[in-house]
Amino acid sequence: MAHSHSADTTTPEPTAAQQKVLDRIATQRERLRARRAARAQALALAQHDGGAGPIDESLALRAAAFAREHPLAVAAMAGVGVVAGPRRLIRWAGVLLPMLMRLRRQVR
C-alpha cells in the first residue's frame, strides 16, 4: 500500500535563524567527516610504517587532551605566538624541534 500525502509534499522554507543553525550543523558535520577521514588515513599510514605510528598518535592524543583540559593555557600560547610573529616562531621551532626529537629518541 502506498501512502499519499497530498498536503505534506513540501517542507516550509526555514527562517533566517533556522537556516543559520542548519548551516552550522552542516559545517560541523563536514568537519567531523574530515576529522574521521584524516584519522583513518593516519591509522593506515601508522600500520603501513610499522611501529612508529602509536608513538605519534599518543603524542597527538596527549596534546589534544591537554588542549581540552587547559584551554586558557593553549589560548595564552596562541596569543604569544601571534604577538611574537611568524619569523620568531619559525626560529624557535628550529631550536625546539631538534631538542624534542632527541628527547623522543631517548624515551624509546
C-alpha positions in Angstrom: 0.0 0.0 0.0 1.4 3.3 -1.0 0.9 6.2 1.3 -0.1 9.5 -0.3 0.2 12.8 1.5 -1.2 15.5 -0.7 -1.0 18.3 1.8 2.5 17.5 3.2 4.5 17.2 0.0 6.6 20.3 0.5 8.6 21.4 3.6 8.3 25.0 4.7 11.3 27.3 4.0 13.5 27.8 7.1 13.6 31.2 8.7 16.9 33.1 8.6 17.7 31.9 12.2 16.8 28.3 11.4 19.0 28.4 8.2 21.9 29.8 10.3 21.6 26.8 12.6 21.3 24.3 9.7 24.4 25.8 8.1 26.3 25.4 11.4 25.2 21.8 11.6 26.3 21.1 8.1 29.7 22.8 8.7 30.2 20.7 11.8 29.2 17.5 10.1 31.7 18.2 7.3 34.4 19.0 9.9 33.7 15.7 11.7 33.8 13.8 8.3 37.1 15.4 7.5 38.5 14.5 11.0 37.4 10.9 10.6 39.0 10.7 7.2 42.2 12.2 8.5 42.2 9.8 11.4 41.6 6.8 9.2 44.4 7.9 6.9 46.8 8.4 9.9 45.9 5.0 11.2 46.5 3.4 7.8 49.9 5.2 7.5 50.8 4.1 11.0 50.0 0.5 10.1 52.0 0.8 6.9 55.0 2.3 8.6 55.2 -0.3 11.3 55.8 0.6 15.0 56.3 4.4 14.6 52.6 5.2 14.5 51.4 4.6 18.0 54.0 7.0 19.5 53.0 9.8 17.1 49.3 9.1 17.8 49.9 9.0 21.5 51.7 12.4 21.3 48.8 13.8 19.3 46.2 12.4 21.7 48.1 13.8 24.7 48.3 17.2 23.0 44.6 17.1 22.3 43.8 16.1 25.8 46.0 18.9 27.2 44.2 21.4 24.9 40.8 20.2 26.2 41.8 20.3 29.9 43.7 23.6 29.7 42.1 25.9 27.1 43.4 29.0 28.7 47.0 27.8 28.5 46.5 26.9 24.9 44.9 30.3 24.2 47.8 32.0 26.0 50.4 30.1 23.9 48.5 31.0 20.8 48.4 34.7 21.9 52.2 34.6 22.5 52.6 33.1 19.0 50.5 35.9 17.4 52.4 38.6 19.3 55.8 37.0 18.6 55.2 36.8 14.9 55.9 34.1 12.3 59.6 34.7 11.9 60.3 34.4 15.6 58.1 31.3 15.8 60.0 29.7 12.9 63.3 30.5 14.6 62.1 29.0 17.9 60.7 25.9 16.1 64.2 25.4 14.6 65.6 25.4 18.1 62.9 23.4 19.9 62.1 20.7 17.3 65.6 19.1 17.3 65.6 19.1 21.1 62.2 17.4 21.2 63.3 14.8 18.6 66.3 14.0 20.8 64.1 13.6 23.8 61.8 11.4 21.9 64.6 9.2 20.8 65.8 8.9 24.4 62.3 7.9 25.5 62.1 5.0 23.1 
